[in-house]
Amino acid sequence: MSDDPEPVAFVDTNVLVYAMANDDMARAPLAQALLKQLMMAKSFHTSTQVLQELFVTLTRKGRKPFSVEEALRYLDRIAAYPVVTLDYSAVRAAAELSDREKLSFWDALIIVAASRVQAGRLYSEDLQDGRTILGVQIVNPFR
């Protein structure tokens, strides 16, 4: 067993939704186990963008939308871990990355946030599994 700290990992909105909404019986347990592992290892990171998307998804989408109070309780737990705050330089970098790599702006902003905390991995279902962008490897935890 190594005493080296776990590498920083960044988690995208979709993984958090699967973990919390618990309405996808195949993905929910995988997302929950991943989050537990990352949180115990203190390698879990996310961003203000992810928290915003998560709130909207939990309260307005899905089979059983959360109340605002329920969603905020979940966001409070997530925000206890490092959260990247996005500023204009991140927005600008994402716009350039989006154009250069042919990504949606929102996906590029996730990648920029992950790179800002030097995440080795970005866990997301929405991006190309195995691809590395800005030094961040994209991993689909449901493959």
Phi and psi in radians as a Rosetta constraint file:
Dihedral C 1 N 2 CA 2 C 2 CIRCULARHARMONIC -1.576 0.35
Dihedral N 2 CA 2 C 2 N 3 CIRCULARHARMONIC 2.571 0.35
Dihedral C 2 N 3 CA 3 C 3 CIRCULARHARMONIC -1.593 0.35
Dihedral N 3 CA 3 C 3 N 4 CIRCULARHARMONIC -0.013 0.35
Dihedral C 3 N 4 CA 4 C 4 CIRCULARHARMONIC -1.154 0.35
Dihedral N 4 CA 4 C 4 N 5 CIRCULARHARMONIC 2.444 0.35
Dihedral C 4 N 5 CA 5 C 5 CIRCULARHARMONIC -1.171 0.35
Dihedral N 5 CA 5 C 5 N 6 CIRCULARHARMONIC 2.656 0.35
Dihedral C 5 N 6 CA 6 C 6 CIRCULARHARMONIC -1.116 0.35
Dihedral N 6 CA 6 C 6 N 7 CIRCULARHARMONIC 2.514 0.35
Dihedral C 6 N 7 CA 7 C 7 CIRCULARHARMONIC -1.151 0.35
Dihedral N 7 CA 7 C 7 N 8 CIRCULARHARMONIC 2.682 0.35
Dihedral C 7 N 8 CA 8 C 8 CIRCULARHARMONIC -1.117 0.35
Dihedral N 8 CA 8 C 8 N 9 CIRCULARHARMONIC 2.374 0.35
Dihedral C 8 N 9 CA 9 C 9 CIRCULARHARMONIC -2.200 0.35
Dihedral N 9 CA 9 C 9 N 10 CIRCULARHARMONIC 2.436 0.35
Dihedral C 9 N 10 CA 10 C 10 CIRCULARHARMONIC -1.957 0.35
Dihedral N 10 CA 10 C 10 N 11 CIRCULARHARMONIC 2.378 0.35
Dihedral C 10 N 11 CA 11 C 11 CIRCULARHARMONIC -2.032 0.35
Dihedral N 11 CA 11 C 11 N 12 CIRCULARHARMONIC 2.245 0.35
Dihedral C 11 N 12 CA 12 C 12 CIRCULARHARMONIC -1.467 0.35
Dihedral N 12 CA 12 C 12 N 13 CIRCULARHARMONIC 2.869 0.35
Dihedral C 12 N 13 CA 13 C 13 CIRCULARHARMONIC -0.934 0.35
Dihedral N 13 CA 13 C 13 N 14 CIRCULARHARMONIC -0.793 0.35
Dihedral C 13 N 14 CA 14 C 14 CIRCULARHARMONIC -1.043 0.35
Dihedral N 14 CA 14 C 14 N 15 CIRCULARHARMONIC -0.629 0.35
Dihedral C 14 N 15 CA 15 C 15 CIRCULARHARMONIC -1.163 0.35
Dihedral N 15 CA 15 C 15 N 16 CIRCULARHARMONIC -0.733 0.35
Dihedral C 15 N 16 CA 16 C 16 CIRCULARHARMONIC -1.141 0.35
Dihedral N 16 CA 16 C 16 N 17 CIRCULARHARMONIC -0.678 0.35
Dihedral C 16 N 17 CA 17 C 17 CIRCULARHARMONIC -1.100 0.35
Dihedral N 17 CA 17 C 17 N 18 CIRCULARHARMONIC -0.824 0.35
Dihedral C 17 N 18 CA 18 C 18 CIRCULARHARMONIC -1.040 0.35
Dihedral N 18 CA 18 C 18 N 19 CIRCULARHARMONIC -0.694 0.35
Dihedral C 18 N 19 CA 19 C 19 CIRCULARHARMONIC -1.162 0.35
Dihedral N 19 CA 19 C 19 N 20 CIRCULARHARMONIC -0.693 0.35
Dihedral C 19 N 20 CA 20 C 20 CIRCULARHARMONIC -1.560 0.35
Dihedral N 20 CA 20 C 20 N 21 CIRCULARHARMONIC -0.767 0.35
Dihedral C 20 N 21 CA 21 C 21 CIRCULARHARMONIC -1.144 0.35
Dihedral N 21 CA 21 C 21 N 22 CIRCULARHARMONIC -0.556 0.35
Dihedral C 21 N 22 CA 22 C 22 CIRCULARHARMONIC 0.967 0.35
Dihedral N 22 CA 22 C 22 N 23 CIRCULARHARMONIC 0.565 0.35
Dihedral C 22 N 23 CA 23 C 23 CIRCULARHARMONIC -1.969 0.35
Dihedral N 23 CA 23 C 23 N 24 CIRCULARHARMONIC 0.139 0.35
Dihedral C 23 N 24 CA 24 C 24 CIRCULARHARMONIC -2.079 0.35
Dihedral N 24 CA 24 C 24 N 25 CIRCULARHARMONIC 1.776 0.35
Dihedral C 24 N 25 CA 25 C 25 CIRCULARHARMONIC -1.143 0.35
Dihedral N 25 CA 25 C 25 N 26 CIRCULARHARMONIC -0.335 0.35
Dihedral C 25 N 26 CA 26 C 26 CIRCULARHARMONIC -1.495 0.35
Dihedral N 26 CA 26 C 26 N 27 CIRCULARHARMONIC -0.775 0.35
Dihedral C 26 N 27 CA 27 C 27 CIRCULARHARMONIC -1.519 0.35
Dihedral N 27 CA 27 C 27 N 28 CIRCULARHARMONIC -0.572 0.35
Dihedral C 27 N 28 CA 28 C 28 CIRCULARHARMONIC -0.954 0.35
Dihedral N 28 CA 28 C 28 N 29 CIRCULARHARMONIC -0.889 0.35
Dihedral C 28 N 29 CA 29 C 29 CIRCULARHARMONIC -1.130 0.35
Dihedral N 29 CA 29 C 29 N 30 CIRCULARHARMONIC -0.581 0.35
Dihedral C 29 N 30 CA 30 C 30 CIRCULARHARMONIC -1.176 0.35
Dihedral N 30 CA 30 C 30 N 31 CIRCULARHARMONIC -0.772 0.35
Dihedral C 30 N 31 CA 31 C 31 CIRCULARHARMONIC -1.127 0.35
Dihedral N 31 CA 31 C 31 N 32 CIRCULARHARMONIC -0.735 0.35
Dihedral C 31 N 32 CA 32 C 32 CIRCULARHARMONIC -1.105 0.35
Dihedral N 32 CA 32 C 32 N 33 CIRCULARHARMONIC -0.756 0.35
Dihedral C 32 N 33 CA 33 C 33 CIRCULARHARMONIC -1.139 0.35
Dihedral N 33 CA 33 C 33 N 34 CIRCULARHARMONIC -0.720 0.35
Dihedral C 33 N 34 CA 34 C 34 CIRCULARHARMONIC -1.088 0.35
Dihedral N 34 CA 34 C 34 N 35 CIRCULARHARMONIC -0.831 0.35
Dihedral C 34 N 35 CA 35 C 35 CIRCULARHARMONIC -1.076 0.35
Dihedral N 35 CA 35 C 35 N 36 CIRCULARHARMONIC -0.738 0.35
Dihedral C 35 N 36 CA 36 C 36 CIRCULARHARMONIC -1.042 0.35
Dihedral N 36 CA 36 C 36 N 37 CIRCULARHARMONIC -0.799 0.35
Dihedral C 36 N 37 CA 37 C 37 CIRCULARHARMONIC -1.068 0.35
Dihedral N 37 CA 37 C 37 N 38 CIRCULARHARMONIC -0.829 0.35
Dihedral C 37 N 38 CA 38 C 38 CIRCULARHARMONIC -1.172 0.35
Dihedral N 38 CA 38 C 38 N 39 CIRCULARHARMONIC -0.676 0.35
Dihedral C 38 N 39 CA 39 C 39 CIRCULARHARMONIC -1.213 0.35
Dihedral N 39 CA 39 C 39 N 40 CIRCULARHARMONIC -0.708 0.35
Dihedral C 39 N 40 CA 40 C 40 CIRCULARHARMONIC -1.125 0.35
Dihedral N 40 CA 40 C 40 N 41 CIRCULARHARMONIC -0.617 0.35
Dihedral C 40 N 41 CA 41 C 41 CIRCULARHARMONIC -1.430 0.35
Dihedral N 41 CA 41 C 41 N 42 CIRCULARHARMONIC -0.072 0.35
Dihedral C 41 N 42 CA 42 C 42 CIRCULARHARMONIC 1.018 0.35
Dihedral N 42 CA 42 C 42 N 43 CIRCULARHARMONIC 0.631 0.35
Dihedral C 42 N 43 CA 43 C 43 CIRCULARHARMONIC -1.965 0.35
Dihedral N 43 CA 43 C 43 N 44 CIRCULARHARMONIC 0.024 0.35
Dihedral C 43 N 44 CA 44 C 44 CIRCULARHARMONIC -1.306 0.35
Dihedral N 44 CA 44 C 44 N 45 CIRCULARHARMONIC 2.245 0.35
Dihedral C 44 N 45 CA 45 C 45 CIRCULARHARMONIC -2.427 0.35
Dihedral N 45 CA 45 C 45 N 46 CIRCULARHARMONIC 2.663 0.35
Dihedral C 45 N 46 CA 46 C 46 CIRCULARHARMONIC -2.641 0.35
Dihedral N 46 CA 46 C 46 N 47 CIRCULARHARMONIC -2.945 0.35
Dihedral C 46 N 47 CA 47 C 47 CIRCULARHARMONIC -2.370 0.35
Dihedral N 47 CA 47 C 47 N 48 CIRCULARHARMONIC 2.953 0.35
Dihedral C 47 N 48 CA 48 C 48 CIRCULARHARMONIC -1.071 0.35
Dihedral N 48 CA 48 C 48 N 49 CIRCULARHARMONIC -0.638 0.35
Dihedral C 48 N 49 CA 49 C 49 CIRCULARHARMONIC -1.037 0.35
Dihedral N 49 CA 49 C 49 N 50 CIRCULARHARMONIC -0.800 0.35
Dihedral C 49 N 50 CA 50 C 50 CIRCULARHARMONIC -1.087 0.35
Dihedral N 50 CA 50 C 50 N 51 CIRCULARHARMONIC -0.743 0.35
Dihedral C 50 N 51 CA 51 C 51 CIRCULARHARMONIC -1.099 0.35
Dihedral N 51 CA 51 C 51 N 52 CIRCULARHARMONIC -0.682 0.35
Dihedral C 51 N 52 CA 52 C 52 CIRCULARHARMONIC -1.120 0.35
Dihedral N 52 CA 52 C 52 N 53 CIRCULARHARMONIC -0.848 0.35
Dihedral C 52 N 53 CA 53 C 53 CIRCULARHARMONIC -1.078 0.35
Dihedral N 53 CA 53 C 53 N 54 CIRCULARHARMONIC -0.705 0.35
Dihedral C 53 N 54 CA 54 C 54 CIRCULARHARMONIC -1.085 0.35
Dihedral N 54 CA 54 C 54 N 55 CIRCULARHARMONIC -0.797 0.35
Dihedral C 54 N 55 CA 55 C 55 CIRCULARHARMONIC -1.021 0.35
Dihedral N 55 CA 55 C 55 N 56 CIRCULARHARMONIC -0.845 0.35
Dihedral C 55 N 56 CA 56 C 56 CIRCULARHARMONIC -1.098 0.35
Dihedral N 56 CA 56 C 56 N 57 CIRCULARHARMONIC -0.767 0.35
Dihedral C 56 N 57 CA 57 C 57 CIRCULARHARMONIC -1.129 0.35
Dihedral N 57 CA 57 C 57 N 58 CIRCULARHARMONIC -0.787 0.35
Dihedral C 57 N 58 CA 58 C 58 CIRCULARHARMONIC -1.163 0.35
Dihedral N 58 CA 58 C 58 N 59 CIRCULARHARMONIC -0.594 0.35
Dihedral C 58 N 59 CA 59 C 59 CIRCULARHARMONIC -1.650 0.35
Dihedral N 59 CA 59 C 59 N 60 CIRCULARHARMONIC -0.265 0.35
Dihedral C 59 N 60 CA 60 C 60 CIRCULARHARMONIC -2.208 0.35
Dihedral N 60 CA 60 C 60 N 61 CIRCULARHARMONIC -0.144 0.35
Dihedral C 60 N 61 CA 61 C 61 CIRCULARHARMONIC -2.258 0.35
Dihedral N 61 CA 61 C 61 N 62 CIRCULARHARMONIC 3.068 0.35
Dihedral C 61 N 62 CA 62 C 62 CIRCULARHARMONIC 1.553 0.35
Dihedral N 62 CA 62 C 62 N 63 CIRCULARHARMONIC 2.983 0.35
Dihedral C 62 N 63 CA 63 C 63 CIRCULARHARMONIC -1.170 0.35
Dihedral N 63 CA 63 C 63 N 64 CIRCULARHARMONIC -0.682 0.35
Dihedral C 63 N 64 CA 64 C 64 CIRCULARHARMONIC -2.328 0.35
Dihedral N 64 CA 64 C 64 N 65 CIRCULARHARMONIC 1.638 0.35
Dihedral C 64 N 65 CA 65 C 65 CIRCULARHARMONIC -1.039 0.35
Dihedral N 65 CA 65 C 65 N 66 CIRCULARHARMONIC 2.515 0.35
Dihedral C 65 N 66 CA 66 C 66 CIRCULARHARMONIC -1.349 0.35
Dihedral N 66 CA 66 C 66 N 67 CIRCULARHARMONIC 2.669 0.35
Dihedral C 66 N 67 CA 67 C 67 CIRCULARHARMONIC -1.258 0.35
Dihedral N 67 CA 67 C 67 N 68 CIRCULARHARMONIC 2.837 0.35
Dihedral C 67 N 68 CA 68 C 68 CIRCULARHARMONIC -1.017 0.35
Dihedral N 68 CA 68 C 68 N 69 CIRCULARHARMONIC -0.747 0.35
Dihedral C 68 N 69 CA 69 C 69 CIRCULARHARMONIC -1.070 0.35
Dihedral N 69 CA 69 C 69 N 70 CIRCULARHARMONIC -0.770 0.35
Dihedral C 69 N 70 CA 70 C 70 CIRCULARHARMONIC -1.096 0.35
Dihedral N 70 CA 70 C 70 N 71 CIRCULARHARMONIC -0.785 0.35
Dihedral C 70 N 71 CA 71 C 71 CIRCULARHARMONIC -1.106 0.35
Dihedral N 71 CA 71 C 71 N 72 CIRCULARHARMONIC -0.731 0.35
Dihedral C 71 N 72 CA 72 C 72 CIRCULARHARMONIC -1.145 0.35
Dihedral N 72 CA 72 C 72 N 73 CIRCULARHARMONIC -0.618 0.35
Dihedral C 72 N 73 CA 73 C 73 CIRCULARHARMONIC -1.068 0.35
Dihedral N 73 CA 73 C 73 N 74 CIRCULARHARMONIC -0.743 0.35
Dihedral C 73 N 74 CA 74 C 74 CIRCULARHARMONIC -1.163 0.35
Dihedral N 74 CA 74 C 74 N 75 CIRCULARHARMONIC -0.783 0.35
Dihedral C 74 N 75 CA 75 C 75 CIRCULARHARMONIC -1.068 0.35
Dihedral N 75 CA 75 C 75 N 76 CIRCULARHARMONIC -0.671 0.35
Dihedral C 75 N 76 CA 76 C 76 CIRCULARHARMONIC -1.037 0.35
Dihedral N 76 CA 76 C 76 N 77 CIRCULARHARMONIC -0.716 0.35
Dihedral C 76 N 77 CA 77 C 77 CIRCULARHARMONIC -1.157 0.35
Dihedral N 77 CA 77 C 77 N 78 CIRCULARHARMONIC -0.723 0.35
Dihedral C 77 N 78 CA 78 C 78 CIRCULARHARMONIC -1.174 0.35
Dihedral N 78 CA 78 C 78 N 79 CIRCULARHARMONIC -0.724 0.35
Dihedral C 78 N 79 CA 79 C 79 CIRCULARHARMONIC -1.231 0.35
Dihedral N 79 CA 79 C 79 N 80 CIRCULARHARMONIC -0.123 0.35
Dihedral C 79 N 80 CA 80 C 80 CIRCULARHARMONIC -1.236 0.35
Dihedral N 80 CA 80 C 80 N 81 CIRCULARHARMONIC -0.274 0.35
Dihedral C 80 N 81 CA 81 C 81 CIRCULARHARMONIC -1.740 0.35
Dihedral N 81 CA 81 C 81 N 82 CIRCULARHARMONIC 2.919 0.35
Dihedral C 81 N 82 CA 82 C 82 CIRCULARHARMONIC -1.010 0.35
Dihedral N 82 CA 82 C 82 N 83 CIRCULARHARMONIC 2.291 0.35
Dihedral C 82 N 83 CA 83 C 83 CIRCULARHARMONIC -2.140 0.35
Dihedral N 83 CA 83 C 83 N 84 CIRCULARHARMONIC 2.154 0.35
Dihedral C 83 N 84 CA 84 C 84 CIRCULARHARMONIC -1.355 0.35
Dihedral N 84 CA 84 C 84 N 85 CIRCULARHARMONIC 2.190 0.35
Dihedral C 84 N 85 CA 85 C 85 CIRCULARHARMONIC -1.605 0.35
Dihedral N 85 CA 85 C 85 N 86 CIRCULARHARMONIC 2.226 0.35
Dihedral C 85 N 86 CA 86 C 86 CIRCULARHARMONIC -1.624 0.35
Dihedral N 86 CA 86 C 86 N 87 CIRCULARHARMONIC 2.288 0.35
Dihedral C 86 N 87 CA 87 C 87 CIRCULARHARMONIC -2.044 0.35
Dihedral N 87 CA 87 C 87 N 88 CIRCULARHARMONIC -3.076 0.35
Dihedral C 87 N 88 CA 88 C 88 CIRCULARHARMONIC -1.073 0.35
Dihedral N 88 CA 88 C 88 N 89 CIRCULARHARMONIC -0.639 0.35
Dihedral C 88 N 89 CA 89 C 89 CIRCULARHARMONIC -1.115 0.35
Dihedral N 89 CA 89 C 89 N 90 CIRCULARHARMONIC -0.562 0.35
Dihedral C 89 N 90 CA 90 C 90 CIRCULARHARMONIC -1.223 0.35
Dihedral N 90 CA 90 C 90 N 91 CIRCULARHARMONIC -0.710 0.35
Dihedral C 90 N 91 CA 91 C 91 CIRCULARHARMONIC -1.074 0.35
Dihedral N 91 CA 91 C 91 N 92 CIRCULARHARMONIC -0.783 0.35
Dihedral C 91 N 92 CA 92 C 92 CIRCULARHARMONIC -1.113 0.35
Dihedral N 92 CA 92 C 92 N 93 CIRCULARHARMONIC -0.786 0.35
Dihedral C 92 N 93 CA 93 C 93 CIRCULARHARMONIC -1.077 0.35
Dihedral N 93 CA 93 C 93 N 94 CIRCULARHARMONIC -0.675 0.35
Dihedral C 93 N 94 CA 94 C 94 CIRCULARHARMONIC -1.166 0.35
Dihedral N 94 CA 94 C 94 N 95 CIRCULARHARMONIC -0.682 0.35
Dihedral C 94 N 95 CA 95 C 95 CIRCULARHARMONIC -1.080 0.35
Dihedral N 95 CA 95 C 95 N 96 CIRCULARHARMONIC -0.757 0.35
Dihedral C 95 N 96 CA 96 C 96 CIRCULARHARMONIC -1.173 0.35
Dihedral N 96 CA 96 C 96 N 97 CIRCULARHARMONIC -0.752 0.35
Dihedral C 96 N 97 CA 97 C 97 CIRCULARHARMONIC -1.115 0.35
Dihedral N 97 CA 97 C 97 N 98 CIRCULARHARMONIC -0.718 0.35
Dihedral C 97 N 98 CA 98 C 98 CIRCULARHARMONIC -0.999 0.35
Dihedral N 98 CA 98 C 98 N 99 CIRCULARHARMONIC -0.791 0.35
Dihedral C 98 N 99 CA 99 C 99 CIRCULARHARMONIC -1.181 0.35
Dihedral N 99 CA 99 C 99 N 100 CIRCULARHARMONIC -0.816 0.35
Dihedral C 99 N 100 CA 100 C 100 CIRCULARHARMONIC -1.152 0.35
Dihedral N 100 CA 100 C 100 N 101 CIRCULARHARMONIC -0.739 0.35
Dihedral C 100 N 101 CA 101 C 101 CIRCULARHARMONIC -1.758 0.35
Dihedral N 101 CA 101 C 101 N 102 CIRCULARHARMONIC 0.033 0.35
Dihedral C 101 N 102 CA 102 C 102 CIRCULARHARMONIC 1.018 0.35
Dihedral N 102 CA 102 C 102 N 103 CIRCULARHARMONIC 0.879 0.35
Dihedral C 102 N 103 CA 103 C 103 CIRCULARHARMONIC -1.954 0.35
Dihedral N 103 CA 103 C 103 N 104 CIRCULARHARMONIC 2.798 0.35
Dihedral C 103 N 104 CA 104 C 104 CIRCULARHARMONIC -1.149 0.35
Dihedral N 104 CA 104 C 104 N 105 CIRCULARHARMONIC 2.674 0.35
Dihedral C 104 N 105 CA 105 C 105 CIRCULARHARMONIC -1.008 0.35
Dihedral N 105 CA 105 C 105 N 106 CIRCULARHARMONIC -0.756 0.35
Dihedral C 105 N 106 CA 106 C 106 CIRCULARHARMONIC -1.139 0.35
Dihedral N 106 CA 106 C 106 N 107 CIRCULARHARMONIC -0.689 0.35
Dihedral C 106 N 107 CA 107 C 107 CIRCULARHARMONIC -1.166 0.35
Dihedral N 107 CA 107 C 107 N 108 CIRCULARHARMONIC -0.696 0.35
Dihedral C 107 N 108 CA 108 C 108 CIRCULARHARMONIC -1.092 0.35
Dihedral N 108 CA 108 C 108 N 109 CIRCULARHARMONIC -0.658 0.35
Dihedral C 108 N 109 CA 109 C 109 CIRCULARHARMONIC -1.156 0.35
Dihedral N 109 CA 109 C 109 N 110 CIRCULARHARMONIC -0.633 0.35
Dihedral C 109 N 110 CA 110 C 110 CIRCULARHARMONIC -1.086 0.35
Dihedral N 110 CA 110 C 110 N 111 CIRCULARHARMONIC -0.786 0.35
Dihedral C 110 N 111 CA 111 C 111 CIRCULARHARMONIC -1.142 0.35
Dihedral N 111 CA 111 C 111 N 112 CIRCULARHARMONIC -0.729 0.35
Dihedral C 111 N 112 CA 112 C 112 CIRCULARHARMONIC -1.069 0.35
Dihedral N 112 CA 112 C 112 N 113 CIRCULARHARMONIC -0.770 0.35
Dihedral C 112 N 113 CA 113 C 113 CIRCULARHARMONIC -1.063 0.35
Dihedral N 113 CA 113 C 113 N 114 CIRCULARHARMONIC -0.763 0.35
Dihedral C 113 N 114 CA 114 C 114 CIRCULARHARMONIC -1.097 0.35
Dihedral N 114 CA 114 C 114 N 115 CIRCULARHARMONIC -0.715 0.35
Dihedral C 114 N 115 CA 115 C 115 CIRCULARHARMONIC -1.191 0.35
Dihedral N 115 CA 115 C 115 N 116 CIRCULARHARMONIC -0.526 0.35
Dihedral C 115 N 116 CA 116 C 116 CIRCULARHARMONIC -1.151 0.35
Dihedral N 116 CA 116 C 116 N 117 CIRCULARHARMONIC -0.456 0.35
Dihedral C 116 N 117 CA 117 C 117 CIRCULARHARMONIC -1.771 0.35
Dihedral N 117 CA 117 C 117 N 118 CIRCULARHARMONIC 0.192 0.35
Dihedral C 117 N 118 CA 118 C 118 CIRCULARHARMONIC 0.987 0.35
Dihedral N 118 CA 118 C 118 N 119 CIRCULARHARMONIC 0.750 0.35
Dihedral C 118 N 119 CA 119 C 119 CIRCULARHARMONIC -1.191 0.35
Dihedral N 119 CA 119 C 119 N 120 CIRCULARHARMONIC 2.357 0.35
Dihedral C 119 N 120 CA 120 C 120 CIRCULARHARMONIC -1.381 0.35
Dihedral N 120 CA 120 C 120 N 121 CIRCULARHARMONIC -0.489 0.35
Dihedral C 120 N 121 CA 121 C 121 CIRCULARHARMONIC -2.376 0.35
Dihedral N 121 CA 121 C 121 N 122 CIRCULARHARMONIC 2.526 0.35
Dihedral C 121 N 122 CA 122 C 122 CIRCULARHARMONIC -2.079 0.35
Dihedral N 122 CA 122 C 122 N 123 CIRCULARHARMONIC 1.983 0.35
Dihedral C 122 N 123 CA 123 C 123 CIRCULARHARMONIC -1.540 0.35
Dihedral N 123 CA 123 C 123 N 124 CIRCULARHARMONIC 2.007 0.35
Dihedral C 123 N 124 CA 124 C 124 CIRCULARHARMONIC -2.736 0.35
Dihedral N 124 CA 124 C 124 N 125 CIRCULARHARMONIC 2.514 0.35
Dihedral C 124 N 125 CA 125 C 125 CIRCULARHARMONIC -1.548 0.35
Dihedral N 125 CA 125 C 125 N 126 CIRCULARHARMONIC -0.272 0.35
Dihedral C 125 N 126 CA 126 C 126 CIRCULARHARMONIC -1.585 0.35
Dihedral N 126 CA 126 C 126 N 127 CIRCULARHARMONIC -0.172 0.35
Dihedral C 126 N 127 CA 127 C 127 CIRCULARHARMONIC -2.010 0.35
Dihedral N 127 CA 127 C 127 N 128 CIRCULARHARMONIC 3.004 0.35
Dihedral C 127 N 128 CA 128 C 128 CIRCULARHARMONIC -1.260 0.35
Dihedral N 128 CA 128 C 128 N 129 CIRCULARHARMONIC 1.912 0.35
Dihedral C 128 N 129 CA 129 C 129 CIRCULARHARMONIC -0.977 0.35
Dihedral N 129 CA 129 C 129 N 130 CIRCULARHARMONIC 2.264 0.35
Dihedral C 129 N 130 CA 130 C 130 CIRCULARHARMONIC 1.617 0.35
Dihedral N 130 CA 130 C 130 N 131 CIRCULARHARMONIC -0.296 0.35
Dihedral C 130 N 131 CA 131 C 131 CIRCULARHARMONIC -1.267 0.35
Dihedral N 131 CA 131 C 131 N 132 CIRCULARHARMONIC 2.528 0.35
Dihedral C 131 N 132 CA 132 C 132 CIRCULARHARMONIC -2.030 0.35
Dihedral N 132 CA 132 C 132 N 133 CIRCULARHARMONIC 2.193 0.35
Dihedral C 132 N 133 CA 133 C 133 CIRCULARHARMONIC -2.312 0.35
Dihedral N 133 CA 133 C 133 N 134 CIRCULARHARMONIC 2.297 0.35
Dihedral C 133 N 134 CA 134 C 134 CIRCULARHARMONIC 0.932 0.35
Dihedral N 134 CA 134 C 134 N 135 CIRCULARHARMONIC 0.582 0.35
Dihedral C 134 N 135 CA 135 C 135 CIRCULARHARMONIC 1.406 0.35
Dihedral N 135 CA 135 C 135 N 136 CIRCULARHARMONIC 0.097 0.35
Dihedral C 135 N 136 CA 136 C 136 CIRCULARHARMONIC -1.897 0.35
Dihedral N 136 CA 136 C 136 N 137 CIRCULARHARMONIC 2.140 0.35
Dihedral C 136 N 137 CA 137 C 137 CIRCULARHARMONIC -1.494 0.35
Dihedral N 137 CA 137 C 137 N 138 CIRCULARHARMONIC 2.261 0.35
Dihedral C 137 N 138 CA 138 C 138 CIRCULARHARMONIC -1.522 0.35
Dihedral N 138 CA 138 C 138 N 139 CIRCULARHARMONIC 2.242 0.35
Dihedral C 138 N 139 CA 139 C 139 CIRCULARHARMONIC -2.221 0.35
Dihedral N 139 CA 139 C 139 N 140 CIRCULARHARMONIC 2.145 0.35
Dihedral C 139 N 140 CA 140 C 140 CIRCULARHARMONIC -1.559 0.35
Dihedral N 140 CA 140 C 140 N 141 CIRCULARHARMONIC 1.907 0.35
Dihedral C 140 N 141 CA 141 C 141 CIRCULARHARMONIC -1.268 0.35
Dihedral N 141 CA 141 C 141 N 142 CIRCULARHARMONIC -0.064 0.35
Dihedral C 141 N 142 CA 142 C 142 CIRCULARHARMONIC -1.825 0.35
Dihedral N 142 CA 142 C 142 N 143 CIRCULARHARMONIC 0.076 0.35
